[in-house]
């Protein structure tokens, strides 16, 4: 039940343990509309489901919506605790389509920026995460989660605090070792300053901090609840480490196999098959008995989008499953309609090819790439695109010769990357996922780069499409996915 406490929207209790978690995908694919549709449908059908928004690049999507005059975003801003912060964003971005417009600063400003520019970026990050979760939570009483990538570390602290201000119920995180997250959530619950150690090449230790009291004055503060934290893991060994050595309580695990879309855990074998994909073997297979022995609920992901797979997961002791691709292609997802229709058509025709590339992502993690003409998987498009690093979420922090913190990305211009000490072999085949994934989303297209080439990602298992589109064409909704999974 939702309550109002000094302007902060909270839930008294999560209330259910979901059997179906909707995946938090991409930049703007799992947006508030999709998460809310899942939650509303679950409530209406009395199904235990969790709607999840993607927390990646929310400052970008919020600014794009403001530029287009989106009334929903404005309504969410009007609900923010500190009106002056919301007004600051409106004054700068609302219906601003002029030539003087600039995109939000790169997240690196949060680490090495100074003065008001850094403070403004912190406020914008808090605000964007609040807006996405607040909108997803309207009109129902079901829980809402937010998904982050551990590899995207720079905006981590203000992101999670902004989501907590909106009453987020679950935080999910993978693509790394998210052992620091529980303590951050514990501290933010009481408006205490929290720190987060970031990976810096060439440096032993670098810690960034954020004090919520610098954003929310005392007169605007109310009760915050600590969201449940679910770590996304690929192997029982990581689950065991997190259960025993994380900075606070890990409330459960999403165990994700290598067929899932987006980033995957690296294979223990460094060998590639004849198509150039990583080879996963027995050593990569998680021992579910050991995960069950941790005494925490867990969900299985990667090729589980069917009622049979849900039953199989529950027989194995799982609380349920996480499903991504089936929701990515439904009507309510934030994926661009033209891309969505083409992926549906190819999937039904059996002509959809998804390749796990070991080199595409600047993060170094394998990444599932849909092979489709006109996208960055097309060699001609890839060669034609001018390299740049204008968003900067997947950058690598490194220590400069002067002992300072710099940032580089193997997908940026090669000469710039080499000047920063990056190895030349790391640039081969790299793709700017930040721009490419944003370009695939309805709200991700930047006004200053309207023709940016996109990249699409899905899981390898697409059999669900024949159940959801039995006639071979048309469309389907989030409700159709939920009904199919629970049929």
N, C-alpha and C positions, 0 to 999 in steps of 0.2 A: 504494500500500500504506500502510495506516495504522500509525503508530508512536506510542509513548508517550514523551514527553520531559518529565520533571519535571512531570507532570500536565497537559501541554498536548497536545491532539489535533492532529496535523498530518498532511499527506500528503507523502510524499517527492517526488511529481511529479503534476501534473495528468494526464499520460498520454495524453490524447486532445484533438483539436480538434473540438468538437461540430459536427455538421451540423444539429442541431435544438436550439434553446434554448427552454425553456419560459418564457413571460413572467412577470415578477414583478409581480403585479397587486394593486392596492387595499390596503386595510387588512385583513389576515387572509385574503384570497382565495387568494393563493399562499402558503399556510402550509407548515409543515415536512412535513405529511402528503403534500401534493401533490408537493412537491419530492423527497421521499424515494421516493414511488411512481414518479416519472419516472426517477430515478436507478437504482432497483432493477430496473425494467423494462428500461431500457437495458442494464444489466449482464447480465441474464438472456437477452435477445434479441441481445446483442452489437451493439447499435446505439449510434452516437456521439451521445449526448444530454446535455444539461446541465439539471439540476433547479435551480430558482431560487426563493428565498423573497423575499417582499416585506419590505423593511426599514422600511416606514412604520408608525408607531404601535405598535411591538412592546412597549413598556412597558404600553400599554393592554391588549393581548391577553394578555400574560403575567399581569398582575394579575387579569384576569377568569378565567383558567384556575386560578390559585391560589385564588381565592375559591370556585371550584366543586370544589376538591379533585382537580385533574387529576394522576394519578400520573405521567404522562410528564414534565410540567413539573418535578415534584418530583425525578424521577430525574436530569434534566438539571442541576438545581441542586446535587444531591449530587456531580456531576462537576466543579463549578466549582473553580478553583484555590485561592480563598481561602474556606474554609468559613464564616468569620464574615460575609462579605458575603451569601452564600446564605442563611444563617440569619436575617439581618436581614430579608430579603424574606419568608421563611416566617413569622417571628414577626408581621409586620405584616399580611400578606394571606391566609395559608392559612386557608381555610374562614371567612373574615371576611365574613359577610353581614349584620352588625348595622347599626343605624342610624348608628353613629359612623363607618362606613367612608367614606373619601374616595378619590377617584380619584387617580392619579399627578399630581404637579404639572405645570403647563404647561411646555413646553420653554424658555420665556423665562426661567425660573429659572436656566438654565445660563448666561445672559448677565448678568442684573442681580441674580440672587439672591445672598445672602450666607450665610456660615457653614455650619452643618451641613445646612440644607435644600438648598442647592446641592450639597454633596458627596453627600448621599443620593440626589439625583436623578441625578447622574453615575453613581453605583454601580448604580442601578436600570437606567439606560439600557445600560450595559456588560453587565449581567447578562441583560437581555432579548434582546439581539442574540446573545450567546453561546448562550443556551438554544435559540433558533430554529434557528441553524445547527447546533449540536451534535446536536439531534434529527434534523434532515434528513440528517446524515451517518452515522447509525447503520445497520448491517446491509448495507453495500455498500462498494465501493471506487471508485465513480464520483465525479466532481467535483460540488460544490454552489456555486451563486452566490447573491449577495444583491443586490437592486435597491433603489436609493434615488432620490429626487427632489432635484435640486440646489436647487430652490426651498425645500425644507424644510431650512434651513441650521442652525438653532439646535442640534439634537442631533447634528450630523454627526460630530464628533470621537469622542465616547464610543461612538457607534453602530458606526463602522468598527472601532474597537479591539476592541470586544466580539466582533464577527464574526471578526476575525483570531485572537482567543484560541481560538475554536472550530475554527480551521483552514479558514476559507472559502477557496475556490479562485478565485472570480471576484467582482469588484465591478462592477456595472453601474449607470450613472447617466445620466439625461436630465433634461428639463424645466429647461433652463438651460445654462450654459456651465461644465462641470465641470473647468476647467483646473487647479484646485488639488489635486485628488485624488491624482495620482501621487506628489507629494512627501510627502503625509501618509502614504500607504502605505509609502513608503521609510523614513520616520522611525519609524513604529510598529513596523516589523520589528525595530528595535534598541532599542525602548522609549524612544525619544527624544521629547521634547516637540515637538508640532506645532501650527501655527497655521492659522486659516482666516478669510479675510476675508469678512465678511457684508455684504449690501446694506442700507444705512441711508439712508432718504430724508432729504435735507437735510444729510447729513454726508459729508465727503470720504472718510473711511476708518475702518473699525472692524474690529478683529481680535480673535477669541477664540482662546484657547489651551487645550491639555489635555496634561498630563504623565502618561503611563501609570504612572509610578512612584508616583503618589499613590494608585493603586488596587491595584496588584500589588506587594507587597513583594519584595525581592530574593530571598528564600529560595524564593519560589513561581514565579520566572521561569524559563522555558525557551526553546527556540528557536521563533521565529515565522517563518513564511514570508510572503513578499510575494505577495498574490493578483494574478492577472491583472486589468487594468483595461480594461473595455470602455465606451466612451462612446457613448451613444445620441444620434444626430444625425438631422436631417431633410434636411440639405443638404451638398453637398461643401465649401462654403466653411467651415463650422464644423469639419468633419473636418480640413481643411487647417490651420486655425488651431491646433487641438488637437495635431495631429501635430508642428507646428513650434514652438509656443510654450507648451505645457503645462509645468508645473513638473517633470515627470519623464516617464517613458515611458508612453504610451498604447498598450496592447497590441492594440487592435482597435476596430472600430466596429459598432454595430447601426444600420442606416440604416432609419429608421421613417417610413412614409408617413402621410398625413393620414387614412387610413381606419382606423388602429389605434385600439383602445379607450383610454380614459383621457385624459390630457393630450396635446395635439398642439402642434407648433410653429405660431406665428401665420403666416397667409398674408401674403405681401408686399403684396398688394392689400388695402386696407381695406374693399373693397366686400363686401356680403352678397347672397346670392341671394334669391329670392322666399320661401324658407322661413326666412330669417334666419341661414343658415349661411355661414361664410367661403368665399370663392371662391378655390380654389387653381388656379394657372395654370402656364405653362411655366417661369416664373422660380422656382417652388417645386420644380421637378423636379430631383433630384440628378443630377449627372453621374457615373455609376458608373465611367467610364473614369478620371476624376480621382481618385476614391477608390481605385481599384485601383492607381493610380500611386504612392500613398503607401507601398506595400509592406507594408501591415498587413492581416490577415484582416478580412473584414467579413461581416455577416449582413444579410439583408433582412427587413423586418417590415411588417405592415399588409396583410392580405388574401393571405397566403402559405400558408394552411393547406390544402395539397393536394400530392399527389405531383408533379403537373405543375408547380406553382409552385416546388417544391424543385429540380426539374431545370432549370427556367428560371433560377433564381437561380445555380445552379452553372455553367451555361453562360455566364453573365455575369461569372464570376470570383469570385462570393461563396463563402465557406466553407460557407454553409448559410442557414437561415432561423430567425427567432424567431416562435413561435406563442403567442398569448395566449388569445383567446376560446374556442377549442375546449377548452383546458384549464380555463378558468373554469367551464365548464358540465359538466365530467366529475365522476364520483362523488367523487373524492378532494379536490376543491377545497374551500376554506373558505367558499364562498358559502352562505348559508342555504338549506336544502333547499327551502323553500316558494318562494323567489324563483327558485332554479335550475330547479325543475320548471315554473314558469310561463314562464320565458324559453325553455326547451326547447320547450314546447308552442307558443308563439307563433312561434318560429323555424321549426319544422316546418310550421306552418300558413301561413307567409309573412306573418304579421301582426306581426312584430317591427319596430318603428320605432326607429331610433337617430338622434339629432340632434346635430350638432356645435354646441354653444352657445358663442358668444364671450363670454358674460357670467357663466355659472354659477360658474366657479371664481374664488375670491378671488385666485388667483395671476395672473390676467389672461391665462392660456393658454386656447385653445379646449379644450373638454372634451366628450367623446362621452357623451350622456345617453340611456339607454333610456327611451322614452316609455311609461309603464305606470301605470295607475290605482293609487292608494294610496301612490305614492312621491312624492318631492319634485318630480318632473316634472309631477305633477297640480296645476294651479293652486289647487284648493281646499285640498289638503294644504299647499302652500307658504304660502298666506295664513294658514292656521290655526296653523302652527308659530310659537312664540314665539322670536324671535331671541335667540341667545346665542353666546358664544365660550368654551366650557368645556374644549376640548382644545388649541387654539392651535398647531397644526402649520403652518398656512398663513398665519400672521400676517405683517404687514409691519412691519419695524423702522423707526423714525423718530426724528429728533433733536427733543427737546422744546425749548421756549423757554428752559429752564434749562440746555440743553446736555447733557442726559442722554438715555439710550436708552429710548424707549417702544415700545409695540406696539399695533397696531390691525388690524382686519380689516373689510372692507366688508360681511361677512355678520353682524357683531355688531349689537346694537341701534343703530339709526341715530343716536340722540342721543349715545350714547357715542362713536361713530365721528366724528361732527362735532366733538365737544369736543376730540378729539385732532388736529384739523386736517385730517381726511379730506374730500375733495370729495364733495358730496351725490350727484352723478350716478354715482359709483362704487358706490353701494349698490343701484342698481336691478337686480333680477333675480339678485342674488348668493345663493348657496346655501352653507350650512355643510357643505362637503365632509367635514371631519374627522368630524363626528357622523354625517352621512348615509352615508358609506362604511363607517364602523364598524358602523352599524346593519344593514348588508347582510351582514355576516359572522357566522358562527356564534359566534366568540369575541370579537366586537367589541361586543356589546350590553352597555352599562354597567348595573350593578345599580341605580344611582340614576336612570337614565333608560330604563326598560324599554320605553317606548312611543315611543321616538325614531323619527321618520320616516326612511326609507332612501332612498338614491339608487343606481341601478344603472348600470353602464357596460359596454359591449361594443364591439367593432369593427363597422364597417358591413358587412363581408363575412361572411355566415353560411352560405355554400353547403355548408360541411363537415357541417352538421347532417344533411343527407339521406344522406350516406354513413355517418355514425356511428349514425343512428337510421333505418335503411331502412324499418322497419315503421311509422314515424310516432309511436311513443311508446316508453316504457321508459326505460332509462338506458344510459350507457356509461362506460368507465373510461379512465384515463390510458393504459393499455396499448392500448386500442382506438385512441386518437388516434395513438400512436406507430406502430402497425401500419399505420394508414391513410396517414400521411405517407410511410412508407417502402415502401408497396406498389407 
